[in-house]
Amino acid sequence: MAERLVPIALLLLLLLPLSASGATVIWGPYVTGTTNDSAVVSWKTDLPATGSVACGPDVDNLTLTAADDQVVDLHHVALTGLSPAMAYTYVVSSNGTAGPAGGFRTFGEGPIAFAVYGDTRGQVPLFTQMERHKLVADRIAGEEDLSFVIHCGDFVTFGNDPEEWNEYFTAARAMLSSTTLVPVLGNHEGNRSIYYDAFAMPQWYSFECGDAHVTVLDSNDWVGKRMDAETAWLEDDLASAQGWTFVAFHHPPFSSNERAWGGDLELRSLWVPIFERHGVLAVFNGHTHAYERYSVNGTEYFVIPCGGEELFTLSDERPDGFRTSLEHTLAYLRVTVDADLVRVDVVPVAEVSEDNTEVVRIYPPGRVFETVVLPSGNSGLRSFFDLLSVFRRLSNATFV
């Protein structure tokens, strides 16, 4: 009997590393938590495996390596000692076998560009993320030199369903592999642990990149009694912010959506005065499933829940401050920032039928619905771009 046990034990030991060495990446790779000199590279495999990252200025010069020294399926490997405002390439490895590559830019001084979108969940049986969200994510992936992408929440329909998260990461793969993701909690995430496990980011946080200060908030009901603490943190954060200030959270304080007309009035009374007091330049939201823009007391409110979810019709009645809207259209924002001004382009990707059953038109790259120049004190430039935006909408032409 003993003679047979030895080879069986050896066989089991041999089979374990063989199974693990065949681990397949199913999430990512993707980057979060980027700063001037660091970033976190994450990926998930179908089997537990060791993980490491090789990083450098290009694929032939991957001089920096880091590992998390764990046999797990979800890895978060921190890269440190990086140079500011620099493009990096990285390759992830599982059990020593090189896997997918990606890239990102560290934060730093100078002009920057970033994208904003949200509400990417599928709507089975009408459509999946691969059919709708992927259209938007792939178009964002084609943008050059993005420092980061803000996702304003509702990544998936059921925040505790791993299969839906698998679909999100598959649909967004090209985009995630080319920049840093800035996640925001939506109501459909449900404050589930899988969200925090995936992104390794706090419930609310802020960072600075170039001349931009970005504050990310949790606007969901589950904040509950902690709302006072979050609001006090917001006040302190904005008081110390440098440069142009942007805020992102899921529920818009202004909206003409028929299901939530007027917007979230509680958030409007609680946070909007703080935004005004500290000169917040722009606020980014999702949730109401159609693009809208509002100008209220010096702050521009962009509602951009157009990342692939079911799209809603807006009411003909509009709250005060309404400027424009774009219904039944998948879209995202491209934001460019320098010391003198901020330019926001609303980029349409696809038109969807009013019953949400089909994509009726794909817009070519270079199409812009409207361009907004901030702050409003740049009267000459803003007048020019306002006129250009009107011309774009009237002519239905393609602009680069």
C-alpha positions in Angstrom: 0.0 0.0 0.0 2.8 2.4 0.9 4.4 1.8 -2.4 1.3 3.1 -4.2 0.8 6.2 -2.0 4.1 7.7 -2.9 3.5 8.0 -6.7 -0.1 9.2 -6.1 1.1 12.0 -3.8 3.8 13.0 -6.3 1.2 13.0 -9.1 -1.0 15.4 -7.1 1.9 17.7 -6.4 2.7 17.8 -10.1 -0.9 18.4 -11.2 -1.4 21.4 -8.9 1.2 23.7 -10.5 0.1 22.5 -14.0 -3.4 23.6 -13.3 -2.3 26.9 -11.9 0.2 27.6 -14.7 -2.7 27.5 -17.1 -4.5 30.3 -15.4 -6.4 32.6 -17.8 -6.8 36.3 -17.2 -10.6 37.1 -17.1 -10.5 40.7 -15.6 -8.1 43.3 -17.0 -5.4 44.1 -16.6 -6.4 47.5 -15.4 -5.0 50.4 -13.4 -6.4 52.3 -10.4 -5.0 54.6 -7.7 -2.5 56.3 -9.9 -0.4 59.2 -8.5 2.6 61.2 -9.7 4.9 58.3 -8.9 2.8 55.2 -8.4 0.0 53.1 -9.6 -1.8 49.8 -8.9 -2.1 47.2 -11.6 -4.9 44.6 -11.1 -6.1 41.5 -12.9 -8.1 38.4 -12.1 -7.5 34.8 -13.3 -9.8 31.9 -13.5 -7.5 29.9 -11.1 -5.4 31.0 -8.2 -1.8 31.9 -9.3 1.2 34.0 -8.3 1.3 37.4 -9.8 3.9 39.9 -10.9 4.2 43.0 -13.1 7.1 44.2 -15.3 6.9 47.9 -16.2 8.9 50.4 -18.2 8.7 53.2 -20.8 8.1 50.7 -23.6 7.7 46.9 -24.1 11.4 46.5 -24.8 12.5 48.3 -21.6 10.5 46.8 -18.8 13.1 47.6 -16.1 10.8 47.8 -13.1 9.3 44.6 -11.6 6.9 44.1 -8.6 4.9 41.2 -7.2 2.3 40.6 -4.5 3.8 37.2 -3.4 0.3 35.6 -3.1 -1.4 32.6 -4.7 -4.8 34.2 -5.4 -7.1 34.8 -8.4 -7.3 38.6 -8.0 -4.1 40.5 -7.9 -3.4 44.2 -7.0 0.3 44.9 -7.5 1.6 48.3 -6.5 4.2 50.0 -8.7 6.3 52.7 -7.0 9.2 54.9 -7.8 7.7 56.0 -11.2 8.4 59.4 -12.9 5.6 62.0 -13.0 3.7 62.7 -16.2 5.2 59.7 -18.0 3.6 57.0 -20.2 4.4 53.5 -19.0 3.9 50.0 -20.5 3.4 47.0 -18.3 3.0 43.2 -18.7 1.4 41.0 -16.1 2.5 37.5 -15.4 0.7 34.6 -13.6 2.9 31.8 -12.2 5.8 33.3 -14.1 4.1 33.1 -17.5 3.7 36.5 -19.3 0.1 37.5 -20.0 -1.6 40.6 -21.3 0.0 44.0 -21.6 -1.3 47.5 -20.9 -0.4 51.1 -20.5 -1.1 54.2 -18.4 0.2 57.7 -17.7 1.4 58.8 -14.2 -0.1 62.1 -13.0 2.0 65.2 -13.0 2.1 68.9 -14.0 1.0 70.3 -17.4 -2.1 69.9 -19.6 -4.1 66.7 -19.3 -7.1 64.9 -20.8 -9.6 62.5 -19.3 -12.9 60.9 -20.2 -16.2 60.6 -18.3 -19.1 58.2 -18.7 -21.2 55.8 -16.7 -24.2 53.4 -16.5 -22.7 50.5 -18.5 -24.9 47.7 -17.3 -26.6 45.4 -19.8 -30.4 45.0 -20.1 -31.0 41.3 -20.8 -32.8 40.2 -22.9 -32.7 43.5 -24.9 -28.9 43.7 -25.1 -25.6 42.9 -23.3 -22.6 44.9 -22.4 -20.7 43.4 -25.3 -23.4 44.8 -27.6 -23.7 48.4 -26.2 -21.0 49.2 -23.5 -18.2 47.9 -25.7 -19.1 50.4 -28.4 -18.4 53.3 -25.9 -15.4 51.7 -24.2 -13.7 50.9 -27.5 -14.2 54.5 -28.7 -12.7 55.9 -25.4 -9.8 53.5 -25.9 -9.1 55.2 -29.2 -8.6 58.6 -27.4 -4.9 59.6 -27.2 -3.0 60.3 -24.0 -5.9 60.0 -21.5 -4.7 60.3 -17.9 -7.8 58.6 -16.6 -11.4 57.7 -17.2 -14.1 58.4 -14.6 -16.9 55.9 -14.5 -19.9 57.5 -12.7 -21.4 54.2 -11.4 -23.7 51.4 -12.3 -21.1 49.2 -13.8 -23.4 46.2 -13.6 -27.1 45.4 -12.8 -26.5 43.2 -9.8 -23.4 44.1 -7.9 -23.1 40.6 -6.3 -23.1 38.7 -9.6 -19.6 37.7 -10.7 -20.8 36.8 -14.2 -21.9 40.4 -14.8 -18.6 41.7 -13.6 -16.9 39.2 -16.0 -18.9 40.8 -18.8 -18.0 44.4 -17.7 -14.3 43.6 -17.7 -14.6 41.8 -21.1 -16.5 44.7 -22.7 -14.1 47.3 -21.3 -10.9 45.4 -21.9 -9.3 47.7 -24.6 -10.1 50.9 -22.6 -9.0 49.5 -19.2 -5.7 48.4 -20.7 -4.8 51.9 -21.9 -5.4 54.2 -19.0 -6.3 54.6 -15.3 -9.9 53.9 -14.1 -11.5 56.2 -11.5 -14.5 54.3 -10.2 -17.6 55.8 -8.6 -20.3 53.8 -6.7 -23.7 53.6 -8.3 -26.8 52.2 -6.8 -26.6 49.0 -8.7 -23.2 48.1 -7.2 -25.2 47.7 -4.0 -22.2 48.6 -1.9 -21.1 45.0 -2.3 -17.7 43.7 -1.4 -17.0 42.7 -5.0 -16.8 46.3 -6.0 -14.2 47.1 -3.4 -12.4 43.9 -4.1 -12.2 44.7 -7.8 -11.0 48.3 -7.6 -9.2 48.5 -4.2 -10.4 52.1 -3.9 -12.1 53.9 -0.9 -15.8 54.8 -0.7 -15.0 58.4 -1.3 -11.6 59.9 -2.2 -9.8 62.7 -4.2 -6.7 63.2 -6.2 -4.9 65.8 -8.3 -3.6 65.5 -11.8 -2.1 68.4 -13.8 -4.3 71.4 -13.1 -7.3 69.3 -12.1 -8.5 68.3 -8.6 -11.0 65.4 -8.8 -13.3 64.6 -5.8 -15.2 61.3 -5.9 -18.3 60.9 -3.7 -20.8 58.2 -2.7 -24.3 59.6 -3.2 -26.2 56.3 -2.4 -28.7 55.7 0.4 -26.5 53.2 2.1 -24.2 56.0 3.3 -26.9 56.7 5.9 -25.6 58.1 9.1 -22.2 58.5 7.6 -23.4 61.3 5.3 -22.5 63.9 7.8 -18.9 62.5 7.9 -18.7 62.4 4.1 -20.0 66.0 3.8 -17.5 67.2 6.4 -14.8 65.4 4.4 -16.0 67.0 1.2 -15.9 70.5 2.7 -12.3 70.0 3.9 -11.2 68.4 0.7 -12.5 71.2 -1.5 -11.1 73.8 0.9 -7.6 72.5 0.2 -8.0 71.7 -3.5 -5.6 73.2 -6.1 -6.4 74.1 -9.7 -9.7 73.5 -11.4 -12.0 71.4 -9.2 -14.2 68.6 -10.5 -16.6 66.4 -8.5 -18.1 63.0 -9.5 -20.9 61.0 -8.0 -23.8 58.9 -9.3 -27.1 60.7 -8.6 -27.5 64.1 -10.4 -28.8 67.1 -8.3 -30.4 68.4 -11.5 -32.4 66.3 -14.0 -35.4 66.4 -16.3 -35.8 62.6 -16.3 -39.5 61.8 -15.9 -38.7 59.2 -13.3 -36.7 61.5 -11.1 -37.7 65.0 -12.3 -35.7 67.8 -10.8 -32.9 65.6 -9.7 -31.9 64.5 -6.2 -33.2 67.3 -4.1 -31.5 66.1 -0.9 -28.1 66.1 -2.5 -28.9 69.5 -4.1 -29.6 71.1 -0.7 -26.7 69.3 1.0 -23.8 69.5 -1.5 -24.5 72.2 -4.1 -24.0 75.1 -1.7 -20.6 73.5 -0.9 -19.7 73.3 -4.5 -20.6 77.0 -5.0 -18.7 78.1 -1.9 -15.5 76.4 -3.1 -15.8 77.3 -6.8 -16.3 73.8 -8.2 -16.0 74.1 -11.9 -17.9 71.0 -13.0 -19.9 68.1 -11.6 -20.2 64.7 -13.3 -23.2 62.4 -12.7 -25.0 59.4 -14.1 -28.1 57.5 -13.2 -30.9 59.1 -15.3 -30.0 57.5 -18.7 -29.8 60.5 -21.0 -27.2 63.3 -21.5 -28.1 66.7 -19.9 -26.2 69.8 -19.0 -27.1 72.5 -16.4 -25.4 75.7 -15.5 -26.1 76.8 -11.9 -24.3 79.6 -10.0 -21.0 79.2 -11.8 -20.9 75.3 -11.7 -21.5 73.2 -14.8 -23.4 70.0 -14.2 -22.8 67.2 -16.8 -25.2 64.2 -16.6 -23.5 61.5 -18.7 -25.2 58.1 -18.0 -24.7 57.0 -21.6 -22.3 54.1 -21.4 -24.5 51.3 -22.6 -27.5 51.0 -20.3 -31.2 51.4 -21.4 -31.8 55.0 -22.4 -34.7 57.1 -21.1 -36.8 59.9 -22.6 -36.7 63.3 -20.8 -39.5 65.4 -19.8 -40.4 68.5 -21.8 -40.4 70.5 -18.6 -36.8 71.4 -17.5 -35.5 72.5 -14.1 -33.8 75.9 -13.8 -30.3 76.0 -15.2 -31.0 73.6 -18.1 -28.8 74.1 -21.1 -29.1 71.2 -23.5 -29.7 67.4 -23.7 -29.1 64.4 -26.0 -31.5 61.5 -25.8 -31.3 57.9 -27.0 -27.5 58.2 -27.6 -24.5 56.4 -26.2 -21.9 58.9 -25.5 -19.0 60.1 -23.2 -17.2 63.3 -22.3 -13.7 64.2 -23.4 -12.2 66.8 -21.0 -9.0 68.7 -21.6 -7.5 70.8 -18.9 -4.7 73.3 -18.7 -4.0 76.3 -16.4 -6.1 78.7 -18.4 -9.3 76.8 -19.3 -11.2 73.6 -19.5 -12.8 72.2 -22.6 -15.5 69.6 -22.5 -16.5 67.8 -25.7 -19.6 65.6 -25.7 -18.8 62.7 -28.0 -21.7 60.7 -29.4 -21.0 57.1 -30.2 -24.3 55.5 -31.3 -27.9 56.3 -31.7 -30.4 53.8 -30.1 -34.0 53.3 -31.0 -36.6 54.8 -28.7 -37.7 51.3 -27.6 -34.0 50.4 -26.8 -34.1 47.3 -29.0 -31.5 48.2 -31.6 -28.6 50.5 -32.4 -29.8 52.5 -35.5 -26.6 54.4 -36.2 -22.9 54.4 -35.3 -21.3 57.8 -35.3 -17.9 58.1 -36.9 -14.9 59.0 -34.8 -14.5 62.8 -34.6 -18.2 63.6 -34.2 -18.9 66.1 -31.4 -22.4 66.9 -30.1 -21.4 70.1 -28.3 -18.3 71.7 -26.9 -18.3 73.6 -23.6 -15.5 75.9 -22.5 -15.0 76.7 -18.9 -14.9 78.8 -16.8 -17.6 81.0 -18.2 -15.3 84.1 -17.8 -13.5 83.0 -21.0 -16.2 84.9 -22.9 -14.4 85.1 -26.2 -13.5 81.4 -26.4 -16.8 80.3 -24.9 -18.8 82.3 -27.4 -16.8 80.7 -30.3 -17.3 77.2 -29.0 -21.0 77.8 -28.2 -21.5 78.9 -31.8 -19.5 75.9 -33.1 -21.6 73.6 -31.0 -24.8 75.0 -32.4 -23.4 74.7 -35.9 -22.5 71.1 -35.3 -25.9 70.2 -34.1 -27.7 72.0 -37.0 -25.5 70.7 -39.7 -25.1 67.1 -38.4 -21.5 67.3 -39.7 -18.4 65.5 -38.6 -15.7 67.5 -36.9 -12.3 66.5 -35.7 
